[in-house]
Amino acid sequence: MTTARKIRVLNIASTVLLLTVLTLQFTKVIDGFWTLTLLVLIAAPTTVAWVVLERRQGAEKMRGGA
């Protein structure tokens, strides 16, 4: 599996997890502490994936422009 595909899968999975956590929060299944904890655990790898994706796109632009 290529890096781009892994990042795409991670982005889709994080979106699904985010919607699940928010649904559980609004239906009062989990409280604010656990919501915040889960959101931080989802946000950390997603942010890293976005940074990797941006760096890859920047590198591709540099190669294409040269």
C-alpha contacts under 8 A as a table, 3 or more apart, distances in Angstrom:
res1	aa1	res2	aa2	distance
1	M	5	R	6.34
1	M	6	K	6.66
2	T	5	R	5.27
2	T	6	K	6.30
3	T	6	K	5.05
3	T	7	I	6.16
4	A	7	I	5.15
4	A	8	R	6.17
4	A	53	L	7.33
5	R	8	R	4.99
5	R	9	V	6.17
6	K	9	V	5.13
6	K	10	L	6.10
7	I	10	L	4.98
7	I	11	N	6.11
7	I	49	A	5.86
7	I	50	W	7.85
7	I	53	L	7.35
8	R	11	N	5.14
8	R	12	I	6.31
9	V	12	I	5.18
9	V	13	A	6.06
10	L	13	A	5.07
10	L	14	S	5.95
10	L	46	T	7.00
10	L	49	A	7.62
11	N	14	S	5.15
11	N	15	T	6.20
11	N	46	T	6.57
11	N	49	A	7.88
12	I	15	T	5.19
12	I	16	V	6.35
13	A	16	V	5.14
13	A	17	L	6.14
14	S	17	L	4.98
14	S	18	L	5.93
14	S	42	I	6.19
14	S	43	A	7.91
14	S	46	T	6.87
15	T	18	L	5.04
15	T	19	L	6.24
16	V	19	L	5.25
16	V	20	T	6.17
17	L	20	T	4.97
17	L	21	V	6.09
17	L	42	I	7.42
18	L	21	V	5.21
18	L	22	L	6.16
18	L	39	L	6.94
18	L	42	I	7.29
19	L	22	L	5.16
19	L	23	T	6.02
20	T	23	T	5.09
20	T	24	L	6.16
21	V	24	L	5.10
21	V	25	Q	6.10
21	V	35	T	6.42
21	V	38	L	7.22
21	V	39	L	7.50
22	L	25	Q	4.93
22	L	26	F	6.15
22	L	35	T	7.46
23	T	26	F	5.25
23	T	27	T	6.13
24	L	27	T	5.23
24	L	28	K	6.17
24	L	29	V	5.15
24	L	30	I	5.91
25	Q	28	K	5.14
25	Q	29	V	6.11
25	Q	30	I	5.38
25	Q	31	D	6.27
25	Q	32	G	7.14
25	Q	35	T	6.42
26	F	29	V	7.72
27	T	30	I	7.98
28	K	31	D	6.40
30	I	34	W	6.28
30	I	35	T	6.68
31	D	34	W	5.74
31	D	35	T	6.26
32	G	35	T	4.97
32	G	36	L	6.08
33	F	36	L	5.27
33	F	37	T	6.19
34	W	37	T	4.92
34	W	38	L	6.02
35	T	38	L	5.25
35	T	39	L	6.06
36	L	39	L	5.09
36	L	40	V	6.17
37	T	40	V	5.29
37	T	41	L	6.29
38	L	41	L	5.00
38	L	42	I	6.14
39	L	42	I	5.06
39	L	43	A	5.94
40	V	43	A	4.99
40	V	44	A	6.16
41	L	44	A	5.74
41	L	45	P	7.46
42	I	45	P	6.36
42	I	46	T	6.50
43	A	46	T	5.10
43	A	47	T	5.92
44	A	47	T	5.36
44	A	48	V	6.46
45	P	48	V	5.04
45	P	49	A	6.11
46	T	49	A	5.01
46	T	50	W	6.25
47	T	50	W	5.12
47	T	51	V	6.27
48	V	51	V	5.11
48	V	52	V	6.22
49	A	52	V	5.10
49	A	53	L	6.09
50	W	53	L	5.01
50	W	54	E	6.09
51	V	54	E	5.14
51	V	55	R	6.16
52	V	55	R	5.16
52	V	56	R	6.14
53	L	56	R	5.10
53	L	57	Q	6.18
54	E	57	Q	5.11
54	E	58	G	6.07
55	R	58	G	4.99
55	R	59	A	6.08
56	R	59	A	5.06
56	R	60	E	6.17
57	Q	60	E	5.06
57	Q	61	K	6.20
58	G	61	K	5.10
58	G	62	M	6.22
59	A	62	M	5.05
59	A	63	R	6.23
60	E	63	R	5.12
60	E	64	G	6.06
61	K	64	G	5.00
61	K	65	G	5.94
62	M	65	G	5.15
62	M	66	A	6.20
63	R	66	A	5.42
